[in-house]
């Protein structure tokens, strides 16, 4: 089973009449952004879905095109079950990545716009989400917190709990991501 990564606190629950410690896992807070179709969307709109998230910028000459190809393969892996997973590619350069720019980038990949959103919004909100909600600087200790350029793809369960990060250029890690999604779905 994919692990949990960050906890907020330890509470107490009752099991068969006994009090036992119970970890309260960190849930990523809601964030509202605008997708490549110009629609305001938020994580709250995706209740019950597993989220596969990466960060990019459209004019990136290095890792972002390869990451987009990895995300495209992941999206194709779940095209028969679009209600299960939502793919989110969040711009780390929202000043330059306008809605038309994101739509142009997404159209070049010939993606399913319903299940894969390219997102832009307030830069401070995006960086707060990446660093404080997903731990992008922990997943990739080389990441510059002033410019979040990471090769990692993040897996968030339907309760918005981070369940893993996977290198977009490692085929073994990508296979693990694909196999972790159904495991998360079955977890109680």
N, C-alpha and C positions, 0 to 999 in steps of 0.2 A: 504494500500500500504506500502511495507517495506520502512523505512525511509532512508534518506541520512545521513551520519555521519560527514564527514569532508569537509569543504569548503576551497578553495584557496583564493577566493576574492569575492567581490560583484561588478558586472558590471551593465550596464544599457542597457535595450532593449526598443524598441518602440512597444507599444500596442495601436492600434486605435489612432495613432497620439500623444500619450503621452509617455514620458520617465518614465519607472518604474525600480526600482532596480531588479536585477536578480542575484541569487547566482550562482557562478561558483564552482561546486563541484569538489573535489579532485579526479583526475584520477590516478590510480596506474600506475607507470611507467613500461615500458617493463623490463622483466628480461629474460635472456637466461640461460637455464639449460640443463642437459642431462637426458633423461628418461631411464626407465628400459630396453629398447631395444637398448640403446646406441646411440640414435638419439638426435642430438642437436635440441632443441625446444625453443620457446619463446612465450610470451603472444601475440605477434603480429601475430603468426601463428593461433591464435584462434579468429580472428575477428568475431564478431556477436554471439559468444557463451557466455552463462552465465557460470561463474566459481565457483566451490565449492572447497575450499582450506582448507587443514589442514596441520599441522606440526607434524613430528614424528621422531623417530630414530628406526632402525630395531632391535636393541638389547634391547629395552626398556622392562623392566619386569612389568611395572605398567599400565599406561593408554593407551599406543599406540595400543596394540592388540584389546582392546575394541573400540577404535576410528576407527580402520580399519574395524571392523565389522559394525559399524554405517555407514561408507562410503560405504561399500559393499551393505547395504540395500538401501542407497540413490541411488547408481548406478542402482540397480535393479528396482527402482521406475521409472527410465527414460530409461530403455533398449529399449522401443518401439520408442523412439524419441532421438536417439543418436546425432543428429545434434544440439540439443538444449543446452546441458550441457556438460562441460568438468570437470572432477574431477582431482584435483591435490593434491598429497601428497608430501610435500617437506621435505627432510631430514634436521634436524637441526644438524646432525653430519656427514657432508659429507666426513670427513676423513675416517670414518669407513664404511659408506654406499656407497660402490662402485656400479657400474652398475650391475655386477653379483649378488651382495647381494640384491639389489633392485628387480631384476628380480626373484630371489629365493623367496623373501617375497611376491611379487605380485602373483607368480604362486601358492603359498600355499593358497591364497585367491580365486583362480580361477576367476580372474577378466577379463573384456574386456579391453585388452591393448590399444585399440584405444581410448576409452573414459575415461580411468583412467590412468594417468601417475604418477609413482613414480619418483621423481626428485632429482637430486644431482647437485652440482656445487660449486662455490666459496662461502665459509662460510660468508665472509663479505657481499657479494651481497644478500645472503639469509636472513641474519639478518637485513640488511638495508630494504629489502622488507617487512619482517614481522613487524618490528617496525615502520618504517617511511611511508610505503605505506598502510599497513593494520591496524596499531595501535594495534598490538597484546598485548602490555603492557597496553593499555587502556581497551581493551575488557576483559582482565584478569589482574586485578591489583596485583595479587599474582605472576605473571610470573616474573622469573628472566631474566633480559635483557641479561645476559651473557649465558643463556641456555633456549631458548624459548620452554618450555614444558607446553603447554596449552591444555585444554579439548575442546577448541572452534573450530568450523568449520566456515569458513568465506564465505560469499556469495558476489560475485562481479558481477555486471550486465554487459551487452555486451559493455558498454562504459568504462568498468574498474573502475566503481565507487562502493565503498564498500556500500553494502545495508544491511548487518547484520552479526552478529556472534551468533552462536547457540551452546549450550552445547551438546556435542556428547553423553552424558549419560542421557539426559533428553528427554524422549519420546515425551513430549508435544512440546519441542523446535524443535525436529527432524520433527515432523508433521508440525509445522509452517514453517520450511525451505522448505519442499516439497510443501506446498501450496503457499509460497512466489515466487517460481520460475515462475509459469505461470502468476502471477500478474505482475511481472517485465517484462515479455515478452509482455504483453498487454499495458504497459505504453507507452505513447507517449512523 
